[in-house]
Amino acid sequence: LRAFGADALRYFLLRDMVVGLDARFTVDLLVQRINSDLANDLGNLLSRIGKLVGDHFDGFIPGPASRKSDLAKIAQRVVAMVPESVNEFRIHALIEETLQLIRATNRYFEASAPWALVKSDKTRAGEVLYECTEALRIAAVLLYPVMPHRMAELLSRIGEPVENFSLPDACK
């Protein structure tokens, strides 16, 4: 707990230890999960978006796109899973689907290449960054009950207040 913090440990336990089944815990498994899911997938996405928004949009997330990418559909599907996943104690499945949203966002970010787009079509680059930030925001909202301190930091970095936080309102 001292080495990794409560949020990371809680994430690992809820992500890898399925309710009602035997599970394995080692420090190596914990480190591997933290590095793959939280540092590589989630953290790098936040960092890359933040860098481009800071460098090309004066630190303000651009406005929404005129057309929506498939990220919105994926996010809506994951949000719709919340009640059933919680009621059936399938938190691990909900976390995995949330990570799939983050991975899809990373793929969309790579395929759209907003770092190159910003040179030729700044408006479209802004739309890509908005869509990626919105998907990241929804993922952070979904992960908030699991990692309240880290997700509050993430949400704060993208301008989403966490005071009087309401999961249903934040997922709209």
Contacts in CASP RR format, 6 or more apart in sequence:
PFRMAT RR
TARGET T0000
AUTHOR 0000-0000-0000
METHOD contacts of the structure
MODEL  1
LRAFGADALRYFLLRDMVVGLDARFTVDLLVQRINSDLANDLGNLLSRIG
KLVGDHFDGFIPGPASRKSDLAKIAQRVVAMVPESVNEFRIHALIEETLQ
LIRATNRYFEASAPWALVKSDKTRAGEVLYECTEALRIAAVLLYPVMPHR
MAELLSRIGEPVENFSLPDACK
1 9 0 8 1.000
4 30 0 8 1.000
4 34 0 8 1.000
6 149 0 8 1.000
7 146 0 8 1.000
7 147 0 8 1.000
7 148 0 8 1.000
7 149 0 8 1.000
7 150 0 8 1.000
7 151 0 8 1.000
8 30 0 8 1.000
8 34 0 8 1.000
8 38 0 8 1.000
8 147 0 8 1.000
8 150 0 8 1.000
9 30 0 8 1.000
10 146 0 8 1.000
10 147 0 8 1.000
11 33 0 8 1.000
11 34 0 8 1.000
11 37 0 8 1.000
11 38 0 8 1.000
11 95 0 8 1.000
11 143 0 8 1.000
11 146 0 8 1.000
11 147 0 8 1.000
12 25 0 8 1.000
12 29 0 8 1.000
12 30 0 8 1.000
12 33 0 8 1.000
12 34 0 8 1.000
13 25 0 8 1.000
14 91 0 8 1.000
14 92 0 8 1.000
14 95 0 8 1.000
14 146 0 8 1.000
15 33 0 8 1.000
15 37 0 8 1.000
15 92 0 8 1.000
15 95 0 8 1.000
15 96 0 8 1.000
15 146 0 8 1.000
16 23 0 8 1.000
16 29 0 8 1.000
16 33 0 8 1.000
16 92 0 8 1.000
17 23 0 8 1.000
17 25 0 8 1.000
17 92 0 8 1.000
18 92 0 8 1.000
19 89 0 8 1.000
19 90 0 8 1.000
19 91 0 8 1.000
19 92 0 8 1.000
37 99 0 8 1.000
38 150 0 8 1.000
41 99 0 8 1.000
41 102 0 8 1.000
41 103 0 8 1.000
41 106 0 8 1.000
42 99 0 8 1.000
42 102 0 8 1.000
42 136 0 8 1.000
42 139 0 8 1.000
42 154 0 8 1.000
44 106 0 8 1.000
45 102 0 8 1.000
45 105 0 8 1.000
45 106 0 8 1.000
45 109 0 8 1.000
45 132 0 8 1.000
45 136 0 8 1.000
46 136 0 8 1.000
46 154 0 8 1.000
46 157 0 8 1.000
46 158 0 8 1.000
48 109 0 8 1.000
49 109 0 8 1.000
49 129 0 8 1.000
49 132 0 8 1.000
49 133 0 8 1.000
49 136 0 8 1.000
49 158 0 8 1.000
50 59 0 8 1.000
50 157 0 8 1.000
52 114 0 8 1.000
52 115 0 8 1.000
52 118 0 8 1.000
52 125 0 8 1.000
52 129 0 8 1.000
53 59 0 8 1.000
53 60 0 8 1.000
53 61 0 8 1.000
53 62 0 8 1.000
53 129 0 8 1.000
53 133 0 8 1.000
56 118 0 8 1.000
56 122 0 8 1.000
56 125 0 8 1.000
57 126 0 8 1.000
57 129 0 8 1.000
61 129 0 8 1.000
61 130 0 8 1.000
61 133 0 8 1.000
61 158 0 8 1.000
61 159 0 8 1.000
62 125 0 8 1.000
62 126 0 8 1.000
62 127 0 8 1.000
62 129 0 8 1.000
62 130 0 8 1.000
63 126 0 8 1.000
63 127 0 8 1.000
63 130 0 8 1.000
64 127 0 8 1.000
64 130 0 8 1.000
64 131 0 8 1.000
64 134 0 8 1.000
65 127 0 8 1.000
65 128 0 8 1.000
65 130 0 8 1.000
65 131 0 8 1.000
66 127 0 8 1.000
68 131 0 8 1.000
69 108 0 8 1.000
69 131 0 8 1.000
70 104 0 8 1.000
70 108 0 8 1.000
71 101 0 8 1.000
71 104 0 8 1.000
71 105 0 8 1.000
71 108 0 8 1.000
71 131 0 8 1.000
71 132 0 8 1.000
71 134 0 8 1.000
71 135 0 8 1.000
72 131 0 8 1.000
72 134 0 8 1.000
72 135 0 8 1.000
74 100 0 8 1.000
74 101 0 8 1.000
74 104 0 8 1.000
74 135 0 8 1.000
75 101 0 8 1.000
75 134 0 8 1.000
75 135 0 8 1.000
75 138 0 8 1.000
75 139 0 8 1.000
77 97 0 8 1.000
78 94 0 8 1.000
78 97 0 8 1.000
78 98 0 8 1.000
78 100 0 8 1.000
78 101 0 8 1.000
78 138 0 8 1.000
78 142 0 8 1.000
79 138 0 8 1.000
79 142 0 8 1.000
79 171 0 8 1.000
81 93 0 8 1.000
81 94 0 8 1.000
81 97 0 8 1.000
82 94 0 8 1.000
82 142 0 8 1.000
82 167 0 8 1.000
82 171 0 8 1.000
84 90 0 8 1.000
85 91 0 8 1.000
85 93 0 8 1.000
85 94 0 8 1.000
86 94 0 8 1.000
91 146 0 8 1.000
94 142 0 8 1.000
95 143 0 8 1.000
95 146 0 8 1.000
98 139 0 8 1.000
98 142 0 8 1.000
98 143 0 8 1.000
99 139 0 8 1.000
101 135 0 8 1.000
101 138 0 8 1.000
101 139 0 8 1.000
102 135 0 8 1.000
102 136 0 8 1.000
102 139 0 8 1.000
104 135 0 8 1.000
105 132 0 8 1.000
105 135 0 8 1.000
105 136 0 8 1.000
105 139 0 8 1.000
108 128 0 8 1.000
108 131 0 8 1.000
108 132 0 8 1.000
108 135 0 8 1.000
109 128 0 8 1.000
109 132 0 8 1.000
112 128 0 8 1.000
114 125 0 8 1.000
114 126 0 8 1.000
114 128 0 8 1.000
114 129 0 8 1.000
114 132 0 8 1.000
117 124 0 8 1.000
117 125 0 8 1.000
117 126 0 8 1.000
117 128 0 8 1.000
118 125 0 8 1.000
118 126 0 8 1.000
133 158 0 8 1.000
136 154 0 8 1.000
136 158 0 8 1.000
137 155 0 8 1.000
137 158 0 8 1.000
137 160 0 8 1.000
137 170 0 8 1.000
138 170 0 8 1.000
138 171 0 8 1.000
140 151 0 8 1.000
140 154 0 8 1.000
140 155 0 8 1.000
140 158 0 8 1.000
140 160 0 8 1.000
141 151 0 8 1.000
141 155 0 8 1.000
141 160 0 8 1.000
141 167 0 8 1.000
141 170 0 8 1.000
141 171 0 8 1.000
142 171 0 8 1.000
143 151 0 8 1.000
144 151 0 8 1.000
144 152 0 8 1.000
144 155 0 8 1.000
144 162 0 8 1.000
144 165 0 8 1.000
144 167 0 8 1.000
145 167 0 8 1.000
152 162 0 8 1.000
155 161 0 8 1.000
155 162 0 8 1.000
156 162 0 8 1.000
160 170 0 8 1.000
END
